[in-house]
């Protein structure tokens, strides 16, 4: 079973004030975490903040099987 995660992503002030929304297809929270941590262009200095954001994400069950991936990322 795969899910689509719609997740807020931000790095807090004073380190940065950028953020955005990630849309990810994955089987579970751990797979989402691994996809994010392996993606170029996503700040790796705050990996401790990623799992709580994943757990707060809106998670919707998909009716078909899709490849696990980050399908959209809007980050400022």
LUMLUMDREN-2810 file (N, C-alpha, C; in Angstrom, 1 decimal):
<atoms>
<atom><aa>X</aa><ch>A</ch><at>N</at><xx>0.8</xx><yy>-1.2</yy><zz>0.0</zz></atom>
<atom><aa>X</aa><ch>A</ch><at>CA</at><xx>0.0</xx><yy>0.0</yy><zz>0.0</zz></atom>
<atom><aa>X</aa><ch>A</ch><at>C</at><xx>0.9</xx><yy>1.2</yy><zz>0.0</zz></atom>
<atom><aa>X</aa><ch>A</ch><at>N</at><xx>0.6</xx><yy>2.2</yy><zz>-0.8</zz></atom>
<atom><aa>X</aa><ch>A</ch><at>CA</at><xx>1.3</xx><yy>3.4</yy><zz>-0.9</zz></atom>
<atom><aa>X</aa><ch>A</ch><at>C</at><xx>0.4</xx><yy>4.6</yy><zz>-0.5</zz></atom>
<atom><aa>X</aa><ch>A</ch><at>N</at><xx>1.0</xx><yy>5.6</yy><zz>0.0</zz></atom>
<atom><aa>X</aa><ch>A</ch><at>CA</at><xx>0.3</xx><yy>6.8</yy><zz>0.4</zz></atom>
<atom><aa>X</aa><ch>A</ch><at>C</at><xx>0.9</xx><yy>8.1</yy><zz>-0.2</zz></atom>
<atom><aa>X</aa><ch>A</ch><at>N</at><xx>0.1</xx><yy>9.1</yy><zz>-0.3</zz></atom>
<atom><aa>X</aa><ch>A</ch><at>CA</at><xx>0.7</xx><yy>10.4</yy><zz>-0.8</zz></atom>
<atom><aa>X</aa><ch>A</ch><at>C</at><xx>0.7</xx><yy>11.3</yy><zz>0.5</zz></atom>
<atom><aa>X</aa><ch>A</ch><at>N</at><xx>1.9</xx><yy>11.8</yy><zz>0.7</zz></atom>
<atom><aa>X</aa><ch>A</ch><at>CA</at><xx>2.1</xx><yy>12.7</yy><zz>1.9</zz></atom>
<atom><aa>X</aa><ch>A</ch><at>C</at><xx>2.2</xx><yy>14.1</yy><zz>1.4</zz></atom>
<atom><aa>X</aa><ch>A</ch><at>N</at><xx>1.5</xx><yy>15.0</yy><zz>2.0</zz></atom>
<atom><aa>X</aa><ch>A</ch><at>CA</at><xx>1.5</xx><yy>16.5</yy><zz>1.7</zz></atom>
<atom><aa>X</aa><ch>A</ch><at>C</at><xx>2.1</xx><yy>17.1</yy><zz>3.0</zz></atom>
<atom><aa>X</aa><ch>A</ch><at>N</at><xx>3.3</xx><yy>17.6</yy><zz>2.9</zz></atom>
<atom><aa>X</aa><ch>A</ch><at>CA</at><xx>4.1</xx><yy>17.9</yy><zz>4.0</zz></atom>
<atom><aa>X</aa><ch>A</ch><at>C</at><xx>4.6</xx><yy>19.3</yy><zz>4.0</zz></atom>
<atom><aa>X</aa><ch>A</ch><at>N</at><xx>4.4</xx><yy>20.1</yy><zz>5.1</zz></atom>
<atom><aa>X</aa><ch>A</ch><at>CA</at><xx>5.0</xx><yy>21.4</yy><zz>5.3</zz></atom>
<atom><aa>X</aa><ch>A</ch><at>C</at><xx>6.5</xx><yy>21.1</yy><zz>5.5</zz></atom>
<atom><aa>X</aa><ch>A</ch><at>N</at><xx>7.4</xx><yy>22.0</yy><zz>4.9</zz></atom>
<atom><aa>X</aa><ch>A</ch><at>CA</at><xx>8.8</xx><yy>21.9</yy><zz>5.1</zz></atom>
<atom><aa>X</aa><ch>A</ch><at>C</at><xx>9.4</xx><yy>23.2</yy><zz>5.4</zz></atom>
<atom><aa>X</aa><ch>A</ch><at>N</at><xx>10.1</xx><yy>23.4</yy><zz>6.5</zz></atom>
<atom><aa>X</aa><ch>A</ch><at>CA</at><xx>10.7</xx><yy>24.7</yy><zz>6.8</zz></atom>
<atom><aa>X</aa><ch>A</ch><at>C</at><xx>11.9</xx><yy>24.5</yy><zz>7.7</zz></atom>
<atom><aa>X</aa><ch>A</ch><at>N</at><xx>12.8</xx><yy>25.4</yy><zz>7.6</zz></atom>
<atom><aa>X</aa><ch>A</ch><at>CA</at><xx>13.9</xx><yy>25.5</yy><zz>8.5</zz></atom>
<atom><aa>X</aa><ch>A</ch><at>C</at><xx>13.8</xx><yy>26.8</yy><zz>9.3</zz></atom>
<atom><aa>X</aa><ch>A</ch><at>N</at><xx>13.8</xx><yy>26.7</yy><zz>10.6</zz></atom>
<atom><aa>X</aa><ch>A</ch><at>CA</at><xx>13.5</xx><yy>27.8</yy><zz>11.5</zz></atom>
<atom><aa>X</aa><ch>A</ch><at>C</at><xx>14.5</xx><yy>28.9</yy><zz>11.5</zz></atom>
<atom><aa>X</aa><ch>A</ch><at>N</at><xx>14.1</xx><yy>30.1</yy><zz>11.8</zz></atom>
<atom><aa>X</aa><ch>A</ch><at>CA</at><xx>14.9</xx><yy>31.3</yy><zz>12.0</zz></atom>
<atom><aa>X</aa><ch>A</ch><at>C</at><xx>15.7</xx><yy>31.0</yy><zz>13.3</zz></atom>
<atom><aa>X</aa><ch>A</ch><at>N</at><xx>17.0</xx><yy>31.3</yy><zz>13.5</zz></atom>
<atom><aa>X</aa><ch>A</ch><at>CA</at><xx>17.8</xx><yy>32.3</yy><zz>12.6</zz></atom>
<atom><aa>X</aa><ch>A</ch><at>C</at><xx>18.6</xx><yy>31.6</yy><zz>11.6</zz></atom>
<atom><aa>X</aa><ch>A</ch><at>N</at><xx>18.6</xx><yy>30.2</yy><zz>11.5</zz></atom>
<atom><aa>X</aa><ch>A</ch><at>CA</at><xx>19.4</xx><yy>29.5</yy><zz>10.5</zz></atom>
<atom><aa>X</aa><ch>A</ch><at>C</at><xx>18.9</xx><yy>29.9</yy><zz>9.1</zz></atom>
<atom><aa>X</aa><ch>A</ch><at>N</at><xx>17.6</xx><yy>29.9</yy><zz>9.0</zz></atom>
<atom><aa>X</aa><ch>A</ch><at>CA</at><xx>17.0</xx><yy>30.2</yy><zz>7.7</zz></atom>
<atom><aa>X</aa><ch>A</ch><at>C</at><xx>15.6</xx><yy>30.6</yy><zz>7.9</zz></atom>
<atom><aa>X</aa><ch>A</ch><at>N</at><xx>15.0</xx><yy>31.1</yy><zz>6.9</zz></atom>
<atom><aa>X</aa><ch>A</ch><at>CA</at><xx>13.5</xx><yy>31.3</yy><zz>6.9</zz></atom>
<atom><aa>X</aa><ch>A</ch><at>C</at><xx>12.9</xx><yy>30.7</yy><zz>5.7</zz></atom>
<atom><aa>X</aa><ch>A</ch><at>N</at><xx>13.5</xx><yy>29.7</yy><zz>5.1</zz></atom>
<atom><aa>X</aa><ch>A</ch><at>CA</at><xx>12.9</xx><yy>29.2</yy><zz>3.9</zz></atom>
<atom><aa>X</aa><ch>A</ch><at>C</at><xx>12.0</xx><yy>28.0</yy><zz>4.3</zz></atom>
<atom><aa>X</aa><ch>A</ch><at>N</at><xx>11.1</xx><yy>27.7</yy><zz>3.4</zz></atom>
<atom><aa>X</aa><ch>A</ch><at>CA</at><xx>10.2</xx><yy>26.6</yy><zz>3.6</zz></atom>
<atom><aa>X</aa><ch>A</ch><at>C</at><xx>9.5</xx><yy>26.3</yy><zz>2.4</zz></atom>
<atom><aa>X</aa><ch>A</ch><at>N</at><xx>8.5</xx><yy>25.4</yy><zz>2.5</zz></atom>
<atom><aa>X</aa><ch>A</ch><at>CA</at><xx>7.7</xx><yy>25.1</yy><zz>1.3</zz></atom>
<atom><aa>X</aa><ch>A</ch><at>C</at><xx>6.8</xx><yy>23.9</yy><zz>1.6</zz></atom>
<atom><aa>X</aa><ch>A</ch><at>N</at><xx>6.4</xx><yy>23.2</yy><zz>0.6</zz></atom>
<atom><aa>X</aa><ch>A</ch><at>CA</at><xx>5.5</xx><yy>22.1</yy><zz>0.7</zz></atom>
<atom><aa>X</aa><ch>A</ch><at>C</at><xx>6.1</xx><yy>21.0</yy><zz>-0.2</zz></atom>
<atom><aa>X</aa><ch>A</ch><at>N</at><xx>6.2</xx><yy>19.8</yy><zz>0.4</zz></atom>
<atom><aa>X</aa><ch>A</ch><at>CA</at><xx>6.6</xx><yy>18.6</yy><zz>-0.3</zz></atom>
<atom><aa>X</aa><ch>A</ch><at>C</at><xx>5.5</xx><yy>17.6</yy><zz>-0.5</zz></atom>
<atom><aa>X</aa><ch>A</ch><at>N</at><xx>5.3</xx><yy>17.1</yy><zz>-1.7</zz></atom>
<atom><aa>X</aa><ch>A</ch><at>CA</at><xx>4.3</xx><yy>16.0</yy><zz>-2.0</zz></atom>
<atom><aa>X</aa><ch>A</ch><at>C</at><xx>5.1</xx><yy>14.8</yy><zz>-2.4</zz></atom>
<atom><aa>X</aa><ch>A</ch><at>N</at><xx>4.9</xx><yy>13.7</yy><zz>-1.6</zz></atom>
<atom><aa>X</aa><ch>A</ch><at>CA</at><xx>5.7</xx><yy>12.5</yy><zz>-1.7</zz></atom>
<atom><aa>X</aa><ch>A</ch><at>C</at><xx>4.8</xx><yy>11.3</yy><zz>-1.7</zz></atom>
<atom><aa>X</aa><ch>A</ch><at>N</at><xx>5.2</xx><yy>10.3</yy><zz>-2.6</zz></atom>
<atom><aa>X</aa><ch>A</ch><at>CA</at><xx>4.5</xx><yy>9.0</yy><zz>-2.6</zz></atom>
<atom><aa>X</aa><ch>A</ch><at>C</at><xx>5.5</xx><yy>8.1</yy><zz>-1.9</zz></atom>
<atom><aa>X</aa><ch>A</ch><at>N</at><xx>5.0</xx><yy>7.3</yy><zz>-0.9</zz></atom>
<atom><aa>X</aa><ch>A</ch><at>CA</at><xx>5.8</xx><yy>6.4</yy><zz>-0.2</zz></atom>
<atom><aa>X</aa><ch>A</ch><at>C</at><xx>4.9</xx><yy>5.3</yy><zz>0.5</zz></atom>
<atom><aa>X</aa><ch>A</ch><at>N</at><xx>5.6</xx><yy>4.3</yy><zz>1.0</zz></atom>
<atom><aa>X</aa><ch>A</ch><at>CA</at><xx>4.9</xx><yy>3.2</yy><zz>1.7</zz></atom>
<atom><aa>X</aa><ch>A</ch><at>C</at><xx>4.7</xx><yy>3.6</yy><zz>3.2</zz></atom>
<atom><aa>X</aa><ch>A</ch><at>N</at><xx>5.7</xx><yy>4.3</yy><zz>3.8</zz></atom>
<atom><aa>X</aa><ch>A</ch><at>CA</at><xx>5.6</xx><yy>4.6</yy><zz>5.2</zz></atom>
<atom><aa>X</aa><ch>A</ch><at>C</at><xx>6.5</xx><yy>5.8</yy><zz>5.5</zz></atom>
<atom><aa>X</aa><ch>A</ch><at>N</at><xx>6.4</xx><yy>6.3</yy><zz>6.8</zz></atom>
<atom><aa>X</aa><ch>A</ch><at>CA</at><xx>7.2</xx><yy>7.5</yy><zz>7.2</zz></atom>
<atom><aa>X</aa><ch>A</ch><at>C</at><xx>8.7</xx><yy>7.3</yy><zz>7.0</zz></atom>
<atom><aa>X</aa><ch>A</ch><at>N</at><xx>9.2</xx><yy>6.1</yy><zz>7.2</zz></atom>
<atom><aa>X</aa><ch>A</ch><at>CA</at><xx>10.6</xx><yy>5.9</yy><zz>7.1</zz></atom>
<atom><aa>X</aa><ch>A</ch><at>C</at><xx>11.1</xx><yy>6.1</yy><zz>5.6</zz></atom>
<atom><aa>X</aa><ch>A</ch><at>N</at><xx>10.3</xx><yy>5.6</yy><zz>4.7</zz></atom>
<atom><aa>X</aa><ch>A</ch><at>CA</at><xx>10.6</xx><yy>5.8</yy><zz>3.3</zz></atom>
<atom><aa>X</aa><ch>A</ch><at>C</at><xx>10.6</xx><yy>7.2</yy><zz>2.9</zz></atom>
<atom><aa>X</aa><ch>A</ch><at>N</at><xx>9.6</xx><yy>8.0</yy><zz>3.4</zz></atom>
<atom><aa>X</aa><ch>A</ch><at>CA</at><xx>9.5</xx><yy>9.4</yy><zz>3.1</zz></atom>
<atom><aa>X</aa><ch>A</ch><at>C</at><xx>10.8</xx><yy>10.1</yy><zz>3.6</zz></atom>
<atom><aa>X</aa><ch>A</ch><at>N</at><xx>11.2</xx><yy>9.8</yy><zz>4.8</zz></atom>
<atom><aa>X</aa><ch>A</ch><at>CA</at><xx>12.4</xx><yy>10.3</yy><zz>5.4</zz></atom>
<atom><aa>X</aa><ch>A</ch><at>C</at><xx>13.6</xx><yy>10.0</yy><zz>4.5</zz></atom>
<atom><aa>X</aa><ch>A</ch><at>N</at><xx>13.8</xx><yy>8.8</yy><zz>4.1</zz></atom>
<atom><aa>X</aa><ch>A</ch><at>CA</at><xx>14.9</xx><yy>8.4</yy><zz>3.3</zz></atom>
<atom><aa>X</aa><ch>A</ch><at>C</at><xx>14.9</xx><yy>9.2</yy><zz>1.9</zz></atom>
<atom><aa>X</aa><ch>A</ch><at>N</at><xx>13.7</xx><yy>9.3</yy><zz>1.3</zz></atom>
<atom><aa>X</aa><ch>A</ch><at>CA</at><xx>13.6</xx><yy>10.0</yy><zz>0.1</zz></atom>
<atom><aa>X</aa><ch>A</ch><at>C</at><xx>14.1</xx><yy>11.5</yy><zz>0.2</zz></atom>
<atom><aa>X</aa><ch>A</ch><at>N</at><xx>13.6</xx><yy>12.1</yy><zz>1.3</zz></atom>
<atom><aa>X</aa><ch>A</ch><at>CA</at><xx>13.9</xx><yy>13.5</yy><zz>1.6</zz></atom>
<atom><aa>X</aa><ch>A</ch><at>C</at><xx>15.4</xx><yy>13.7</yy><zz>1.8</zz></atom>
<atom><aa>X</aa><ch>A</ch><at>N</at><xx>16.0</xx><yy>12.8</yy><zz>2.6</zz></atom>
<atom><aa>X</aa><ch>A</ch><at>CA</at><xx>17.4</xx><yy>12.9</yy><zz>3.0</zz></atom>
<atom><aa>X</aa><ch>A</ch><at>C</at><xx>18.3</xx><yy>12.6</yy><zz>1.8</zz></atom>
<atom><aa>X</aa><ch>A</ch><at>N</at><xx>17.8</xx><yy>11.9</yy><zz>0.8</zz></atom>
<atom><aa>X</aa><ch>A</ch><at>CA</at><xx>18.7</xx><yy>11.6</yy><zz>-0.4</zz></atom>
<atom><aa>X</aa><ch>A</ch><at>C</at><xx>18.5</xx><yy>12.6</yy><zz>-1.5</zz></atom>
<atom><aa>X</aa><ch>A</ch><at>N</at><xx>17.6</xx><yy>13.6</yy><zz>-1.3</zz></atom>
<atom><aa>X</aa><ch>A</ch><at>CA</at><xx>17.3</xx><yy>14.5</yy><zz>-2.4</zz></atom>
<atom><aa>X</aa><ch>A</ch><at>C</at><xx>18.2</xx><yy>15.7</yy><zz>-2.4</zz></atom>
<atom><aa>X</aa><ch>A</ch><at>N</at><xx>18.8</xx><yy>16.0</yy><zz>-3.5</zz></atom>
<atom><aa>X</aa><ch>A</ch><at>CA</at><xx>19.6</xx><yy>17.2</yy><zz>-3.7</zz></atom>
<atom><aa>X</aa><ch>A</ch><at>C</at><xx>18.7</xx><yy>18.4</yy><zz>-3.6</zz></atom>
<atom><aa>X</aa><ch>A</ch><at>N</at><xx>19.2</xx><yy>19.5</yy><zz>-3.0</zz></atom>
<atom><aa>X</aa><ch>A</ch><at>CA</at><xx>18.5</xx><yy>20.7</yy><zz>-2.9</zz></atom>
<atom><aa>X</aa><ch>A</ch><at>C</at><xx>17.6</xx><yy>20.9</yy><zz>-1.7</zz></atom>
<atom><aa>X</aa><ch>A</ch><at>N</at><xx>17.6</xx><yy>19.9</yy><zz>-0.8</zz></atom>
<atom><aa>X</aa><ch>A</ch><at>CA</at><xx>16.9</xx><yy>20.0</yy><zz>0.5</zz></atom>
<atom><aa>X</aa><ch>A</ch><at>C</at><xx>18.0</xx><yy>20.0</yy><zz>1.5</zz></atom>
<atom><aa>X</aa><ch>A</ch><at>N</at><xx>17.9</xx><yy>21.0</yy><zz>2.4</zz></atom>
<atom><aa>X</aa><ch>A</ch><at>CA</at><xx>18.9</xx><yy>21.3</yy><zz>3.5</zz></atom>
<atom><aa>X</aa><ch>A</ch><at>C</at><xx>19.0</xx><yy>20.1</yy><zz>4.3</zz></atom>
<atom><aa>X</aa><ch>A</ch><at>N</at><xx>20.2</xx><yy>19.5</yy><zz>4.4</zz></atom>
<atom><aa>X</aa><ch>A</ch><at>CA</at><xx>20.5</xx><yy>18.3</yy><zz>5.2</zz></atom>
<atom><aa>X</aa><ch>A</ch><at>C</at><xx>21.0</xx><yy>18.7</yy><zz>6.6</zz></atom>
<atom><aa>X</aa><ch>A</ch><at>N</at><xx>21.1</xx><yy>19.9</yy><zz>6.9</zz></atom>
<atom><aa>X</aa><ch>A</ch><at>CA</at><xx>21.5</xx><yy>20.4</yy><zz>8.2</zz></atom>
<atom><aa>X</aa><ch>A</ch><at>C</at><xx>20.5</xx><yy>20.3</yy><zz>9.3</zz></atom>
<atom><aa>X</aa><ch>A</ch><at>N</at><xx>19.3</xx><yy>19.9</yy><zz>8.9</zz></atom>
<atom><aa>X</aa><ch>A</ch><at>CA</at><xx>18.2</xx><yy>19.9</yy><zz>9.9</zz></atom>
<atom><aa>X</aa><ch>A</ch><at>C</at><xx>17.4</xx><yy>18.6</yy><zz>9.8</zz></atom>
<atom><aa>X</aa><ch>A</ch><at>N</at><xx>18.1</xx><yy>17.5</yy><zz>9.6</zz></atom>
<atom><aa>X</aa><ch>A</ch><at>CA</at><xx>17.4</xx><yy>16.2</yy><zz>9.5</zz></atom>
<atom><aa>X</aa><ch>A</ch><at>C</at><xx>16.6</xx><yy>15.8</yy><zz>10.7</zz></atom>
<atom><aa>X</aa><ch>A</ch><at>N</at><xx>17.0</xx><yy>16.4</yy><zz>11.9</zz></atom>
<atom><aa>X</aa><ch>A</ch><at>CA</at><xx>16.3</xx><yy>16.1</yy><zz>13.1</zz></atom>
<atom><aa>X</aa><ch>A</ch><at>C</at><xx>14.8</xx><yy>16.6</yy><zz>13.1</zz></atom>
<atom><aa>X</aa><ch>A</ch><at>N</at><xx>14.6</xx><yy>17.6</yy><zz>12.2</zz></atom>
<atom><aa>X</aa><ch>A</ch><at>CA</at><xx>13.3</xx><yy>18.2</yy><zz>12.1</zz></atom>
<atom><aa>X</aa><ch>A</ch><at>C</at><xx>12.4</xx><yy>17.5</yy><zz>11.1</zz></atom>
<atom><aa>X</aa><ch>A</ch><at>N</at><xx>12.9</xx><yy>16.7</yy><zz>10.3</zz></atom>
<atom><aa>X</aa><ch>A</ch><at>CA</at><xx>12.2</xx><yy>16.1</yy><zz>9.2</zz></atom>
<atom><aa>X</aa><ch>A</ch><at>C</at><xx>11.1</xx><yy>15.1</yy><zz>9.7</zz></atom>
<atom><aa>X</aa><ch>A</ch><at>N</at><xx>11.5</xx><yy>14.1</yy><zz>10.6</zz></atom>
<atom><aa>X</aa><ch>A</ch><at>CA</at><xx>10.5</xx><yy>13.1</yy><zz>11.0</zz></atom>
<atom><aa>X</aa><ch>A</ch><at>C</at><xx>9.3</xx><yy>13.7</yy><zz>11.7</zz></atom>
<atom><aa>X</aa><ch>A</ch><at>N</at><xx>9.5</xx><yy>14.7</yy><zz>12.6</zz></atom>
<atom><aa>X</aa><ch>A</ch><at>CA</at><xx>8.2</xx><yy>15.3</yy><zz>13.1</zz></atom>
<atom><aa>X</aa><ch>A</ch><at>C</at><xx>7.3</xx><yy>15.9</yy><zz>12.1</zz></atom>
<atom><aa>X</aa><ch>A</ch><at>N</at><xx>7.9</xx><yy>16.5</yy><zz>11.0</zz></atom>
<atom><aa>X</aa><ch>A</ch><at>CA</at><xx>7.1</xx><yy>17.1</yy><zz>10.0</zz></atom>
<atom><aa>X</aa><ch>A</ch><at>C</at><xx>6.4</xx><yy>16.0</yy><zz>9.2</zz></atom>
<atom><aa>X</aa><ch>A</ch><at>N</at><xx>7.1</xx><yy>14.9</yy><zz>9.0</zz></atom>
<atom><aa>X</aa><ch>A</ch><at>CA</at><xx>6.5</xx><yy>13.8</yy><zz>8.3</zz></atom>
<atom><aa>X</aa><ch>A</ch><at>C</at><xx>5.3</xx><yy>13.3</yy><zz>9.1</zz></atom>
<atom><aa>X</aa><ch>A</ch><at>N</at><xx>5.4</xx><yy>13.1</yy><zz>10.4</zz></atom>
<atom><aa>X</aa><ch>A</ch><at>CA</at><xx>4.4</xx><yy>12.6</yy><zz>11.2</zz></atom>
<atom><aa>X</aa><ch>A</ch><at>C</at><xx>3.2</xx><yy>13.5</yy><zz>11.3</zz></atom>
<atom><aa>X</aa><ch>A</ch><at>N</at><xx>3.4</xx><yy>14.8</yy><zz>11.0</zz></atom>
<atom><aa>X</aa><ch>A</ch><at>CA</at><xx>2.3</xx><yy>15.8</yy><zz>11.0</zz></atom>
<atom><aa>X</aa><ch>A</ch><at>C</at><xx>1.7</xx><yy>16.0</yy><zz>9.6</zz></atom>
<atom><aa>X</aa><ch>A</ch><at>N</at><xx>2.3</xx><yy>15.4</yy><zz>8.6</zz></atom>
<atom><aa>X</aa><ch>A</ch><at>CA</at><xx>1.8</xx><yy>15.5</yy><zz>7.2</zz></atom>
<atom><aa>X</aa><ch>A</ch><at>C</at><xx>0.4</xx><yy>14.9</yy><zz>7.0</zz></atom>
<atom><aa>X</aa><ch>A</ch><at>N</at><xx>-0.3</xx><yy>15.5</yy><zz>6.1</zz></atom>
<atom><aa>X</aa><ch>A</ch><at>CA</at><xx>-1.5</xx><yy>14.9</yy><zz>5.6</zz></atom>
<atom><aa>X</aa><ch>A</ch><at>C</at><xx>-1.1</xx><yy>13.7</yy><zz>4.8</zz></atom>
<atom><aa>X</aa><ch>A</ch><at>N</at><xx>-1.7</xx><yy>12.5</yy><zz>5.1</zz></atom>
<atom><aa>X</aa><ch>A</ch><at>CA</at><xx>-1.4</xx><yy>11.3</yy><zz>4.5</zz></atom>
<atom><aa>X</aa><ch>A</ch><at>C</at><xx>-2.7</xx><yy>10.6</yy><zz>3.9</zz></atom>
<atom><aa>X</aa><ch>A</ch><at>N</at><xx>-2.6</xx><yy>10.4</yy><zz>2.6</zz></atom>
<atom><aa>X</aa><ch>A</ch><at>CA</at><xx>-3.8</xx><yy>9.9</yy><zz>1.9</zz></atom>
<atom><aa>X</aa><ch>A</ch><at>C</at><xx>-3.5</xx><yy>8.6</yy><zz>1.2</zz></atom>
<atom><aa>X</aa><ch>A</ch><at>N</at><xx>-4.3</xx><yy>7.6</yy><zz>1.4</zz></atom>
<atom><aa>X</aa><ch>A</ch><at>CA</at><xx>-4.1</xx><yy>6.3</yy><zz>0.8</zz></atom>
<atom><aa>X</aa><ch>A</ch><at>C</at><xx>-4.3</xx><yy>6.3</yy><zz>-0.7</zz></atom>
<atom><aa>X</aa><ch>A</ch><at>N</at><xx>-3.4</xx><yy>5.7</yy><zz>-1.5</zz></atom>
<atom><aa>X</aa><ch>A</ch><at>CA</at><xx>-3.6</xx><yy>5.7</yy><zz>-3.0</zz></atom>
<atom><aa>X</aa><ch>A</ch><at>C</at><xx>-4.3</xx><yy>4.5</yy><zz>-3.4</zz></atom>
<atom><aa>X</aa><ch>A</ch><at>N</at><xx>-5.1</xx><yy>4.6</yy><zz>-4.4</zz></atom>
<atom><aa>X</aa><ch>A</ch><at>CA</at><xx>-5.8</xx><yy>3.4</yy><zz>-5.0</zz></atom>
<atom><aa>X</aa><ch>A</ch><at>C</at><xx>-5.0</xx><yy>2.6</yy><zz>-5.9</zz></atom>
<atom><aa>X</aa><ch>A</ch><at>N</at><xx>-4.0</xx><yy>3.1</yy><zz>-6.5</zz></atom>
<atom><aa>X</aa><ch>A</ch><at>CA</at><xx>-3.1</xx><yy>2.3</yy><zz>-7.4</zz></atom>
<atom><aa>X</aa><ch>A</ch><at>C</at><xx>-1.7</xx><yy>2.3</yy><zz>-6.9</zz></atom>
<atom><aa>X</aa><ch>A</ch><at>N</at><xx>-0.9</xx><yy>1.4</yy><zz>-7.4</zz></atom>
<atom><aa>X</aa><ch>A</ch><at>CA</at><xx>0.5</xx><yy>1.4</yy><zz>-7.0</zz></atom>
<atom><aa>X</aa><ch>A</ch><at>C</at><xx>1.3</xx><yy>2.3</yy><zz>-7.8</zz></atom>
<atom><aa>X</aa><ch>A</ch><at>N</at><xx>2.0</xx><yy>3.2</yy><zz>-7.2</zz></atom>
<atom><aa>X</aa><ch>A</ch><at>CA</at><xx>2.9</xx><yy>4.2</yy><zz>-7.9</zz></atom>
<atom><aa>X</aa><ch>A</ch><at>C</at><xx>4.3</xx><yy>4.0</yy><zz>-7.4</zz></atom>
<atom><aa>X</aa><ch>A</ch><at>N</at><xx>5.3</xx><yy>4.5</yy><zz>-8.2</zz></atom>
<atom><aa>X</aa><ch>A</ch><at>CA</at><xx>6.7</xx><yy>4.5</yy><zz>-7.8</zz></atom>
<atom><aa>X</aa><ch>A</ch><at>C</at><xx>6.9</xx><yy>5.5</yy><zz>-6.6</zz></atom>
<atom><aa>X</aa><ch>A</ch><at>N</at><xx>7.6</xx><yy>5.1</yy><zz>-5.6</zz></atom>
<atom><aa>X</aa><ch>A</ch><at>CA</at><xx>7.9</xx><yy>6.0</yy><zz>-4.5</zz></atom>
<atom><aa>X</aa><ch>A</ch><at>C</at><xx>8.8</xx><yy>7.1</yy><zz>-5.0</zz></atom>
<atom><aa>X</aa><ch>A</ch><at>N</at><xx>8.5</xx><yy>8.3</yy><zz>-4.7</zz></atom>
<atom><aa>X</aa><ch>A</ch><at>CA</at><xx>9.3</xx><yy>9.4</yy><zz>-5.1</zz></atom>
<atom><aa>X</aa><ch>A</ch><at>C</at><xx>8.7</xx><yy>10.7</yy><zz>-4.6</zz></atom>
<atom><aa>X</aa><ch>A</ch><at>N</at><xx>9.6</xx><yy>11.8</yy><zz>-4.6</zz></atom>
<atom><aa>X</aa><ch>A</ch><at>CA</at><xx>9.1</xx><yy>13.1</yy><zz>-4.4</zz></atom>
<atom><aa>X</aa><ch>A</ch><at>C</at><xx>8.5</xx><yy>13.6</yy><zz>-5.7</zz></atom>
<atom><aa>X</aa><ch>A</ch><at>N</at><xx>7.2</xx><yy>13.8</yy><zz>-5.7</zz></atom>
<atom><aa>X</aa><ch>A</ch><at>CA</at><xx>6.5</xx><yy>14.2</yy><zz>-7.0</zz></atom>
<atom><aa>X</aa><ch>A</ch><at>C</at><xx>6.4</xx><yy>15.7</yy><zz>-7.1</zz></atom>
<atom><aa>X</aa><ch>A</ch><at>N</at><xx>6.5</xx><yy>16.4</yy><zz>-6.1</zz></atom>
<atom><aa>X</aa><ch>A</ch><at>CA</at><xx>6.5</xx><yy>17.9</yy><zz>-6.2</zz></atom>
<atom><aa>X</aa><ch>A</ch><at>C</at><xx>7.2</xx><yy>18.5</yy><zz>-5.0</zz></atom>
<atom><aa>X</aa><ch>A</ch><at>N</at><xx>7.9</xx><yy>19.5</yy><zz>-5.2</zz></atom>
<atom><aa>X</aa><ch>A</ch><at>CA</at><xx>8.6</xx><yy>20.3</yy><zz>-4.1</zz></atom>
<atom><aa>X</aa><ch>A</ch><at>C</at><xx>8.6</xx><yy>21.7</yy><zz>-4.4</zz></atom>
<atom><aa>X</aa><ch>A</ch><at>N</at><xx>7.9</xx><yy>22.5</yy><zz>-3.5</zz></atom>
<atom><aa>X</aa><ch>A</ch><at>CA</at><xx>8.0</xx><yy>24.0</yy><zz>-3.6</zz></atom>
<atom><aa>X</aa><ch>A</ch><at>C</at><xx>8.7</xx><yy>24.4</yy><zz>-2.4</zz></atom>
<atom><aa>X</aa><ch>A</ch><at>N</at><xx>9.9</xx><yy>24.9</yy><zz>-2.6</zz></atom>
<atom><aa>X</aa><ch>A</ch><at>CA</at><xx>10.8</xx><yy>25.4</yy><zz>-1.5</zz></atom>
<atom><aa>X</aa><ch>A</ch><at>C</at><xx>11.3</xx><yy>26.7</yy><zz>-1.8</zz></atom>
<atom><aa>X</aa><ch>A</ch><at>N</at><xx>11.2</xx><yy>27.6</yy><zz>-0.9</zz></atom>
<atom><aa>X</aa><ch>A</ch><at>CA</at><xx>11.7</xx><yy>29.0</yy><zz>-1.1</zz></atom>
<atom><aa>X</aa><ch>A</ch><at>C</at><xx>13.1</xx><yy>29.1</yy><zz>-0.5</zz></atom>
</atoms>
